[in-house]
Amino acid sequence: MKNAMIAIWCAAGTLLFASCDSGSGEQNTDTSAQTATIAGTDSTLTEDRQELMAFTARNNMLQMELGKLAAAQGTSEVLRSYGQNLVDWYSTKQEELQELAQEYKVTLPQQIEEEHTEHLNELREAENFNEAYWERLTEAQQDAIDELDGELKDMDEAEATPFSFWARNTLKELQAQYEQAKGREVELKRRDTGITPE
């Protein structure tokens, strides 16, 4: 009786093991292939990619400064609110980039470039702050989009690495930010010139 019970349990275990394994062979192979791809192509970053991360870090800091400036000097509630949202959004993006940089052991710059500081000072003293602000903001965002887009053109579409995910997502988010800012810039110019949309 004892031997019969052991045999039943062994048979049940064998069936259970076989059913768990059936259909999962392909998944395991796919996962292994993905892991191999990530490990094989993502151990280090090229110099161009490291420079792109550094550029993005400086752009994030510039956008945060632009946001602070809008929140402090904006002559409309819309601009002040937009500025604070910009600070919050780019602060989060900078934290995400810092985590990615640590993963790749890349050191990011901790301050904006002198040229950006000069632009910010000019903006502070602009006669028509709101108009000058939207123009400078959209220029900075377009520069960032161009940099990321240039890197993505050289990237294999099948590449699935932390860097490639970050770059693709960041580009989409920057494009959305740019469209929003550009829309506000156009709206402001229409209002100032008395032109109303059709």
C-alpha positions as CSV (number, residue, x, y, z in Angstrom):
1,M,0.0,0.0,0.0
2,K,2.8,2.3,0.9
3,N,4.7,1.5,-2.3
4,A,1.5,2.1,-4.3
5,M,1.0,5.6,-2.8
6,I,4.6,6.5,-3.5
7,A,4.2,5.4,-7.1
8,I,1.0,7.5,-7.5
9,W,2.7,10.5,-6.0
10,C,5.7,10.0,-8.3
11,A,3.4,9.7,-11.4
12,A,1.4,12.8,-10.3
13,G,4.7,14.7,-9.8
14,T,5.9,13.7,-13.3
15,L,2.7,14.8,-14.9
16,L,2.7,18.1,-13.0
17,F,6.3,18.8,-14.0
18,A,5.6,18.0,-17.6
19,S,2.6,20.2,-17.7
20,C,4.5,23.1,-16.1
21,D,7.3,22.7,-18.6
22,S,5.1,22.4,-21.7
23,G,4.7,25.6,-23.7
24,S,7.3,27.4,-21.6
25,G,10.3,26.3,-23.5
26,E,9.8,29.1,-26.1
27,Q,9.4,31.7,-23.3
28,N,12.5,30.6,-21.6
29,T,14.4,30.8,-24.9
30,D,13.1,34.2,-25.6
31,T,14.0,35.5,-22.2
32,S,17.4,34.0,-22.5
33,A,17.8,35.7,-25.9
34,Q,16.7,39.0,-24.5
35,T,19.0,38.7,-21.5
36,A,21.9,37.8,-23.8
37,T,21.1,40.8,-26.0
38,I,21.1,43.2,-23.1
39,A,24.2,41.8,-21.5
40,G,26.0,41.5,-24.8
41,T,25.3,45.1,-26.1
42,D,24.9,47.1,-22.9
43,S,27.9,46.6,-20.7
44,T,29.4,50.0,-21.6
45,L,28.4,53.1,-23.4
46,T,30.1,54.7,-26.4
47,E,31.6,58.1,-25.9
48,D,28.8,59.6,-28.0
49,R,26.2,58.1,-25.7
50,Q,28.0,59.3,-22.6
51,E,28.1,62.8,-24.2
52,L,24.4,62.6,-24.9
53,M,23.7,61.8,-21.3
54,A,25.8,64.8,-20.2
55,F,24.1,67.0,-22.7
56,T,20.7,65.9,-21.4
57,A,21.7,66.5,-17.8
58,R,22.7,70.1,-18.6
59,N,19.5,70.5,-20.6
60,N,17.4,69.3,-17.6
61,M,19.2,71.8,-15.3
62,L,18.6,74.6,-17.9
63,Q,14.9,73.7,-18.1
64,M,14.6,73.7,-14.3
65,E,16.3,77.2,-14.2
66,L,13.9,78.4,-16.9
67,G,11.0,77.0,-14.9
68,K,12.1,78.8,-11.7
69,L,12.5,82.0,-13.7
70,A,9.0,81.7,-15.1
71,A,7.6,81.0,-11.7
72,A,9.3,84.0,-10.2
73,Q,9.0,86.6,-13.1
74,G,6.1,85.4,-15.2
75,T,3.5,88.2,-15.7
76,S,0.6,85.8,-16.0
77,E,-0.6,83.0,-13.7
78,V,-0.5,80.6,-16.7
79,L,3.3,81.2,-17.2
80,R,4.0,81.0,-13.4
81,S,2.1,77.8,-13.2
82,Y,3.8,76.4,-16.3
83,G,7.2,77.3,-14.9
84,Q,6.6,75.4,-11.6
85,N,5.4,72.4,-13.6
86,L,8.5,72.5,-15.7
87,V,10.7,72.5,-12.5
88,D,8.8,69.5,-11.1
89,W,8.9,67.5,-14.4
90,Y,12.6,68.1,-15.2
91,S,13.6,67.4,-11.5
92,T,12.0,64.0,-12.0
93,K,13.8,63.5,-15.3
94,Q,17.1,64.5,-13.8
95,E,16.6,61.9,-11.0
96,E,15.9,59.2,-13.6
97,L,18.9,60.2,-15.6
98,Q,21.1,60.1,-12.5
99,E,20.0,56.5,-11.8
100,L,20.8,55.5,-15.4
101,A,24.2,57.2,-15.1
102,Q,25.0,55.2,-12.0
103,E,24.0,52.0,-13.7
104,Y,26.5,52.8,-16.5
105,K,29.1,54.4,-14.1
106,V,28.9,57.7,-16.0
107,T,29.6,61.0,-14.2
108,L,27.1,63.7,-15.1
109,P,27.8,67.5,-15.0
110,Q,26.4,69.2,-11.9
111,Q,26.0,72.7,-13.3
112,I,24.8,74.4,-16.5
113,E,27.2,75.8,-19.1
114,E,28.3,79.4,-18.9
115,E,26.5,80.1,-22.2
116,H,23.2,79.0,-20.6
117,T,23.9,81.2,-17.6
118,E,24.3,84.2,-19.9
119,H,21.1,83.4,-21.7
120,L,19.2,83.2,-18.4
121,N,20.7,86.6,-17.3
122,E,19.6,88.2,-20.6
123,L,16.1,86.7,-20.1
124,R,15.8,88.2,-16.6
125,E,16.4,91.6,-18.1
126,A,14.2,91.2,-21.2
127,E,11.8,94.0,-21.9
128,N,8.9,91.6,-22.8
129,F,9.7,88.7,-20.5
130,N,6.8,86.5,-21.5
131,E,7.6,86.6,-25.2
132,A,11.3,86.2,-24.7
133,Y,10.7,83.3,-22.3
134,W,8.7,81.2,-24.6
135,E,11.2,81.8,-27.5
136,R,14.2,80.8,-25.3
137,L,12.3,77.8,-23.9
138,T,11.3,76.4,-27.2
139,E,14.8,76.9,-28.6
140,A,16.3,74.9,-25.7
141,Q,13.8,72.2,-26.1
142,Q,14.4,71.9,-29.9
143,D,18.1,71.6,-29.3
144,A,17.5,68.7,-26.9
145,I,15.2,67.0,-29.4
146,D,17.8,67.4,-32.2
147,E,20.5,65.8,-30.0
148,L,18.4,62.8,-29.0
149,D,17.0,62.3,-32.5
150,G,20.5,62.3,-34.0
151,E,21.6,59.5,-31.6
152,L,18.4,57.5,-32.2
153,K,18.9,57.5,-36.0
154,D,22.1,55.5,-35.4
155,M,20.5,53.1,-32.9
156,D,19.4,49.7,-34.0
157,E,15.6,49.5,-33.6
158,A,15.9,46.1,-32.1
159,E,18.2,47.3,-29.3
160,A,16.6,46.7,-25.9
161,T,18.9,48.2,-23.3
162,P,18.3,50.6,-20.4
163,F,19.9,53.3,-22.5
164,S,17.8,52.8,-25.6
165,F,14.6,52.7,-23.5
166,W,15.6,55.9,-21.8
167,A,16.6,57.6,-25.0
168,R,13.4,56.7,-26.9
169,N,11.1,57.6,-24.0
170,T,12.9,60.9,-23.3
171,L,12.7,61.9,-27.0
172,K,8.9,61.3,-27.0
173,E,8.5,63.3,-23.8
174,L,10.6,66.2,-25.0
175,Q,8.6,66.3,-28.2
176,A,5.4,66.5,-26.2
177,Q,6.9,69.3,-24.0
178,Y,8.0,71.2,-27.1
179,E,4.6,71.0,-28.8
180,Q,3.0,72.3,-25.6
181,A,5.4,75.2,-25.2
182,K,5.3,76.0,-28.9
183,G,1.5,76.1,-28.7
184,R,1.7,78.6,-25.9
185,E,4.2,80.7,-27.7
186,V,2.0,80.9,-30.8
187,E,-1.0,81.7,-28.6
188,L,0.8,84.5,-26.9
189,K,2.0,86.1,-30.2
190,R,-1.6,85.9,-31.5
191,R,-2.9,87.6,-28.4
192,D,-0.2,90.4,-28.6
193,T,-0.8,91.1,-32.3
194,G,-4.6,90.8,-32.0
195,I,-4.8,87.9,-34.4
196,T,-7.3,85.3,-33.4
197,P,-7.3,81.7,-34.6
198,E,-9.8,80.8,-37.3
